[in-house]
Amino acid sequence: MISLSRRQFLAAASATAVTSLTAPLVAAGANDELRVVVIGVNGIGKTHLNGFPQIPGVKVVGACDADSAVLGTRTEEFNKKFGYSLKKYDDIRRVYDDPDVDAVVLAIPNHWHGLGTVWGCQAGKDVYTEKPCSHNIWEAGQMEKAAKKYDRIVQVGIQRRSFTHLQDFFQEVQAGVLGKVKQVKGVYLTRRDSIGRPTMPPKPLATVNHDLWCGPAPTKLERAKYHYDWHWFWDYGNAELGNNGPHILDLCRWAIGAEEFPTSVTSIGGRYAWDDNGQTPNTHILRYQYATAPITFEIRDLPTATGKKDTCKYMDLSYGIIVEGEDATYVGFDTGKVIDKNGKTIREISGNTGSDGGRQLHRENFVKAVRSRKTSDLNCSVKTGHLSTALCHLGNISHQVGQPVHLNSLPERVAQQPLLSDATSRMIEHLSANGVDLPSATVQLGETLEINPKTEKFVSSEAANQRLRREYRAPYIVPDNV
Ligand SMILES: NC(=O)c1ccc[n+]([C@@H]2O[C@H](COP(=O)([O-])OP(=O)(O)OC[C@H]3O[C@@H](n4cnc5c(N)ncnc54)[C@H](O)[C@@H]3O)[C@@H](O)[C@H]2O)c1
């Protein structure tokens, strides 16, 4: 159990408002019970409810959700599985007021990650926040400041960081095992369905506290399905690029040891084939310039062709990265292989991926750091999660400040840029197979935006710089001074 003095200290601290707390600096010892609450339990939060109790010394004590139906279902399931009742919280602020909570897991939508983390740190809780690290670039900096100021452990849920075989292998890549790296490619080639077009103005589910769900974001509702489909609206989500992009772009960046922002970004993308009111691209190409090597990323949410159920593949991968070196190439995702110039496998890269797609190893790593009180023990601190998530935000900003051009004009426009040109021809062929009328279709072409990696700002686009931060809806405001 946590010592009385720690709980007394936490109780005294939380009597003050969430936003004005000085965090307790008392560390949970190796044998103290760590009391965890999972916030947001619809999708991935369910796996956290199942995973955290498996870690010795950890007790999940509560669940929180803005949807009372989701909260009821998950707490009932938990009781059946683990044989005790969870405390139910219908408001994230009540979790932060509770002195008997040591750590929280934020499995809530992207627009809540920044504020949820800052509030959590201010309330003296350690935080495991899901990817993407933040909803915008500025708030990630605030998260980092809050973690430091209140001496909190904050892990970002980019779980492959906890694979020791990748930790070891990427060190070798950086030391030159593939020869000089010429380029890195990421692919996320999946298949999703259209979200449709609501015929009537949608109403929030009767069981949801919509004001709280929207938090820092506007409350206008434009989607028919309340949960999950927020990913495809900019106020809450960050497109597929910010949804599954953090996993892939993190691997790209990690492989070459790029520990800062790129020096430029270019985006090409659009939403095709679906008749719906989603706002974000379902087909997206990104290019990032780094001193070490360029990164390109291709995203497709459409199947191989109209009416098909299968997904595209690139070098046998639907999801993953290709690191092309002068001597050899790495192709992989959770595990991978090194191939020689003739495509022959010369080495397998594999190791323990644990359970739940790597998330269990990542949770264990979080708990280890909570016990040691060392951010350096984390495999994905805010700093690491931010650098990878920022690649998604930069790409989305290039898209948003871009201009529509005729799809047919694209090959000529990118002809001088071989990597983009190559990806573009694959994209056009794929869209054609999905019934897109090429002569009439347009594509959003983001201009190449120069970035200053030191200031983490765009060099000459004021329109782009304005998108580094959002407008927050009171009282759900990430403070300037955390
Ligand atoms: N690491 C991974 O592999 C992984 C996988 C899936 C999802 N995720 C991330 O996890 C997050 C959640 O995704 P999901 O698919 O479970 O979404 P979801 O929409 O299915 O569920 C989110 C839940 O959070 C609740 N919620 C919203 N605002 C809340 C608030 N202020 N307080 C309490 N509850 C609130 C909603 O009511 C809902 O039940 C996203 O950021 C997503 O990117 C990570």
PDBQT file of the ligand as one rigid body, heavy atoms in Angstrom, charges set to zero:
ROOT
HETATM    1  N1  LIG A 501      -1.443   3.094 -28.914  1.00  0.00    +0.000 N 
HETATM    2  C1  LIG A 501      -2.290   2.534 -29.734  1.00  0.00    +0.000 C 
HETATM    3  O1  LIG A 501      -1.972   1.558 -30.419  1.00  0.00    +0.000 OA
HETATM    4  C2  LIG A 501      -3.684   3.082 -29.841  1.00  0.00    +0.000 A 
HETATM    5  C3  LIG A 501      -4.687   2.293 -30.440  1.00  0.00    +0.000 A 
HETATM    6  C4  LIG A 501      -5.984   2.828 -30.544  1.00  0.00    +0.000 A 
HETATM    7  C5  LIG A 501      -6.246   4.111 -30.071  1.00  0.00    +0.000 A 
HETATM    8  N2  LIG A 501      -5.238   4.855 -29.533  1.00  0.00    +0.000 N 
HETATM    9  C6  LIG A 501      -5.511   6.244 -29.077  1.00  0.00    +0.000 C 
HETATM   10  O2  LIG A 501      -6.350   6.174 -27.923  1.00  0.00    +0.000 OA
HETATM   11  C7  LIG A 501      -7.254   7.278 -27.903  1.00  0.00    +0.000 C 
HETATM   12  C8  LIG A 501      -8.682   6.750 -27.773  1.00  0.00    +0.000 C 
HETATM   13  O3  LIG A 501      -9.003   6.027 -28.932  1.00  0.00    +0.000 OA
HETATM   14  P1  LIG A 501     -10.303   5.101 -29.018  1.00  0.00    +0.000 P 
HETATM   15  O4  LIG A 501     -10.221   4.406 -30.310  1.00  0.00    +0.000 OA
HETATM   16  O5  LIG A 501     -10.409   4.282 -27.780  1.00  0.00    +0.000 OA
HETATM   17  O6  LIG A 501     -11.448   6.229 -29.078  1.00  0.00    +0.000 OA
HETATM   18  P2  LIG A 501     -13.017   6.098 -28.755  1.00  0.00    +0.000 P 
HETATM   19  O7  LIG A 501     -13.668   7.270 -29.365  1.00  0.00    +0.000 OA
HETATM   20  O8  LIG A 501     -13.488   4.744 -29.148  1.00  0.00    +0.000 OA
HETATM   21  O9  LIG A 501     -13.089   6.174 -27.160  1.00  0.00    +0.000 OA
HETATM   22  C9  LIG A 501     -12.786   7.329 -26.440  1.00  0.00    +0.000 C 
HETATM   23  C10 LIG A 501     -13.540   7.319 -25.131  1.00  0.00    +0.000 C 
HETATM   24  O10 LIG A 501     -13.143   8.468 -24.382  1.00  0.00    +0.000 OA
HETATM   25  C11 LIG A 501     -14.299   9.038 -23.784  1.00  0.00    +0.000 C 
HETATM   26  N3  LIG A 501     -14.044  10.447 -23.486  1.00  0.00    +0.000 N 
HETATM   27  C12 LIG A 501     -13.962  11.496 -24.327  1.00  0.00    +0.000 A 
HETATM   28  N4  LIG A 501     -13.664  12.607 -23.664  1.00  0.00    +0.000 NA
HETATM   29  C13 LIG A 501     -13.579  12.265 -22.363  1.00  0.00    +0.000 A 
HETATM   30  C14 LIG A 501     -13.295  12.985 -21.175  1.00  0.00    +0.000 A 
HETATM   31  N5  LIG A 501     -13.030  14.287 -21.190  1.00  0.00    +0.000 N 
HETATM   32  N6  LIG A 501     -13.268  12.317 -20.021  1.00  0.00    +0.000 NA
HETATM   33  C15 LIG A 501     -13.532  10.993 -19.975  1.00  0.00    +0.000 A 
HETATM   34  N7  LIG A 501     -13.821  10.260 -21.063  1.00  0.00    +0.000 NA
HETATM   35  C16 LIG A 501     -13.820  10.893 -22.247  1.00  0.00    +0.000 A 
HETATM   36  C17 LIG A 501     -15.388   8.811 -24.803  1.00  0.00    +0.000 C 
HETATM   37  O11 LIG A 501     -16.680   8.934 -24.235  1.00  0.00    +0.000 OA
HETATM   38  C18 LIG A 501     -15.065   7.407 -25.291  1.00  0.00    +0.000 C 
HETATM   39  O12 LIG A 501     -15.698   6.435 -24.509  1.00  0.00    +0.000 OA
HETATM   40  C19 LIG A 501      -6.996   8.056 -29.187  1.00  0.00    +0.000 C 
HETATM   41  O13 LIG A 501      -6.207   9.170 -28.928  1.00  0.00    +0.000 OA
HETATM   42  C20 LIG A 501      -6.288   7.074 -30.082  1.00  0.00    +0.000 C 
HETATM   43  O14 LIG A 501      -5.414   7.708 -30.991  1.00  0.00    +0.000 OA
HETATM   44  C21 LIG A 501      -3.981   4.353 -29.388  1.00  0.00    +0.000 A 
ENDROOT
TORSDOF 0
